């Protein structure tokens, strides 16, 4: 039996565990992810000005909680999107608005090449989905995260993400059909 302190594993080292702990790394992290987080929030809440405010909230929360970040081998992006998804969900519950009034500025900033009428139709269909379905579709399809990253962002397993995606896609398909968009056009 050995005595003395238990040696740390390499993944327990503070630098490997908390790469966002110093100011410089957090500033670089902010510059790298700010625009993507804003776009994600603009799509979730439907308003550019609100997305600006919520993006600030996300990065303030990330700054406040950055020392709790633990690198699981997939980088800090899913952790940041988990914070962003929580902030968006809280705002949506409080304001009961979901993608229905995305202003022109947000449309031009986040979906510049998309047909506005189709984008509005898809927003209406997405708005009728449950929050968890909205989140899994937004993270996987709009943010182009891997299943593993989505799982980390939502705090569930990869199998659960795959099942949620399947169900959310089916629900979205039904909602789009109500809007007059069939499978061939979607």
C-alpha positions as CSV (number, residue, x, y, z in Angstrom):
1,X,0.0,0.0,0.0
2,X,1.4,3.4,-1.0
3,X,1.2,6.5,1.1
4,X,1.2,10.1,0.0
5,X,-0.8,12.0,-2.6
6,X,-2.4,10.1,-5.4
7,X,-0.8,11.1,-8.7
8,X,-2.9,12.9,-11.2
9,X,-3.7,11.4,-14.5
10,X,-2.7,13.5,-17.6
11,X,-6.4,14.4,-18.2
12,X,-6.7,15.8,-14.7
13,X,-4.0,18.4,-15.3
14,X,-5.6,21.9,-15.0
15,X,-4.3,23.0,-18.4
16,X,-5.8,20.0,-20.2
17,X,-9.0,20.2,-18.2
18,X,-9.6,23.9,-18.3
19,X,-8.2,25.5,-21.5
20,X,-10.5,28.5,-21.1
21,X,-9.2,29.4,-17.6
22,X,-6.9,32.3,-18.7
23,X,-8.0,35.5,-20.2
24,X,-6.1,35.1,-23.6
25,X,-7.6,31.8,-24.3
26,X,-11.1,33.0,-23.5
27,X,-10.7,36.1,-25.7
28,X,-9.7,33.8,-28.6
29,X,-12.6,31.5,-27.8
30,X,-15.0,34.5,-27.9
31,X,-13.6,35.7,-31.2
32,X,-13.9,32.3,-32.7
33,X,-17.4,31.5,-31.6
34,X,-19.2,34.8,-31.2
35,X,-20.8,34.9,-34.7
36,X,-21.9,31.3,-34.7
37,X,-23.5,31.6,-31.3
38,X,-25.3,34.8,-32.4
39,X,-26.6,33.0,-35.6
40,X,-27.8,30.1,-33.5
41,X,-29.6,32.3,-31.1
42,X,-31.1,34.5,-33.9
43,X,-32.6,31.3,-35.4
44,X,-33.8,30.1,-32.0
45,X,-35.5,33.3,-30.8
46,X,-36.3,35.0,-34.1
47,X,-35.0,38.5,-33.4
48,X,-31.6,40.1,-34.0
49,X,-31.7,42.5,-31.1
50,X,-32.7,39.8,-28.7
51,X,-30.0,37.5,-30.2
52,X,-27.4,40.3,-29.4
53,X,-28.5,40.4,-25.8
54,X,-28.7,36.7,-25.4
55,X,-25.2,36.3,-27.0
56,X,-23.9,38.6,-24.3
57,X,-25.6,36.5,-21.7
58,X,-24.1,33.3,-23.1
59,X,-20.5,34.7,-23.1
60,X,-21.0,36.2,-19.6
61,X,-22.2,32.9,-18.3
62,X,-19.3,31.1,-20.1
63,X,-16.8,33.6,-18.6
64,X,-18.3,33.0,-15.2
65,X,-18.4,29.2,-15.5
66,X,-15.3,28.7,-17.7
67,X,-13.3,27.2,-14.8
68,X,-15.9,24.3,-14.6
69,X,-15.3,23.4,-18.3
70,X,-13.8,19.9,-18.7
71,X,-12.4,18.9,-22.1
72,X,-14.0,15.6,-23.0
73,X,-12.0,15.3,-26.2
74,X,-14.4,17.2,-28.5
75,X,-13.5,20.7,-27.6
76,X,-15.4,23.5,-25.9
77,X,-18.0,24.1,-28.7
78,X,-20.7,21.7,-27.4
79,X,-20.3,23.1,-23.9
80,X,-20.8,26.6,-25.3
81,X,-23.9,25.6,-27.2
82,X,-25.3,23.9,-24.2
83,X,-25.1,27.3,-22.4
84,X,-26.6,29.0,-25.5
85,X,-29.4,26.5,-25.7
86,X,-30.2,27.0,-22.0
87,X,-30.3,30.7,-22.4
88,X,-32.5,30.5,-25.5
89,X,-34.9,28.1,-23.9
90,X,-35.2,30.3,-20.8
91,X,-35.9,33.3,-23.0
92,X,-38.5,31.4,-25.1
93,X,-40.3,30.1,-22.1
94,X,-40.4,33.6,-20.6
95,X,-41.5,35.4,-23.8
96,X,-43.5,32.7,-25.5
97,X,-42.1,33.6,-28.9
98,X,-40.6,31.1,-31.3
99,X,-39.2,32.1,-34.6
100,X,-42.4,33.7,-35.7
101,X,-41.2,37.3,-36.1
102,X,-37.6,37.0,-37.3
103,X,-36.8,40.5,-38.4
104,X,-35.2,41.4,-41.8
105,X,-31.9,42.1,-40.2
106,X,-31.7,38.7,-38.7
107,X,-32.8,37.1,-42.0
108,X,-30.1,38.9,-43.9
109,X,-27.5,38.1,-41.3
110,X,-28.2,34.4,-40.7
111,X,-29.9,33.2,-43.9
112,X,-28.6,35.6,-46.6
113,X,-29.0,33.2,-49.5
114,X,-32.2,31.5,-48.4
115,X,-35.6,32.3,-49.9
116,X,-37.3,34.5,-47.3
117,X,-40.8,32.9,-47.9
118,X,-39.4,29.4,-47.5
119,X,-37.4,30.5,-44.5
120,X,-40.5,32.0,-42.8
121,X,-42.5,28.8,-43.6
122,X,-39.7,26.6,-42.0
123,X,-39.5,28.9,-39.0
124,X,-43.3,28.6,-38.4
125,X,-43.0,24.8,-38.7
126,X,-40.0,24.7,-36.3
127,X,-41.8,27.0,-33.9
128,X,-44.6,24.4,-33.5
129,X,-42.1,21.7,-32.4
130,X,-41.3,21.0,-28.8
131,X,-38.2,22.8,-27.5
132,X,-36.1,19.7,-27.3
133,X,-36.9,18.9,-31.0
134,X,-36.1,22.5,-31.9
135,X,-32.8,22.2,-30.1
136,X,-31.6,18.9,-31.6
137,X,-32.5,20.1,-35.2
138,X,-30.8,23.4,-34.7
139,X,-27.6,22.0,-33.3
140,X,-27.3,19.1,-35.8
141,X,-28.6,20.7,-39.0
142,X,-28.1,24.4,-38.6
143,X,-25.0,24.4,-36.5
144,X,-23.6,21.3,-38.3
145,X,-22.5,19.6,-35.0
146,X,-21.7,16.0,-35.0
147,X,-24.0,13.6,-33.1
148,X,-21.2,13.4,-30.4
149,X,-21.1,17.2,-30.1
150,X,-24.9,17.4,-29.9
151,X,-25.0,14.8,-27.2
152,X,-22.5,16.8,-25.2
153,X,-24.4,20.0,-25.8
154,X,-27.7,18.5,-24.7
155,X,-26.3,16.4,-21.9
156,X,-27.5,13.0,-23.2
157,X,-26.1,10.0,-25.0
158,X,-25.4,9.7,-28.7
159,X,-28.2,7.1,-29.1
160,X,-30.6,9.5,-27.5
161,X,-29.6,12.2,-30.0
162,X,-30.1,9.8,-32.9
163,X,-33.6,9.0,-31.7
164,X,-34.4,12.6,-31.0
165,X,-33.3,13.5,-34.5
166,X,-35.5,10.8,-36.0
167,X,-38.5,12.0,-34.1
168,X,-37.8,15.7,-34.6
169,X,-37.4,15.2,-38.3
170,X,-40.7,13.3,-38.5
171,X,-42.4,16.0,-36.5
172,X,-40.9,18.7,-38.7
173,X,-42.0,16.9,-41.8
174,X,-45.6,16.7,-40.6
175,X,-45.5,20.5,-39.8
176,X,-44.1,21.3,-43.2
177,X,-46.8,19.3,-44.8
178,X,-49.4,21.3,-43.0
179,X,-47.7,24.4,-44.5
180,X,-48.0,22.9,-48.0
181,X,-44.4,21.7,-48.4
182,X,-44.2,18.0,-49.3
183,X,-41.2,15.7,-48.9
184,X,-40.0,16.3,-52.5
185,X,-39.7,20.0,-51.9
186,X,-38.3,20.0,-48.5
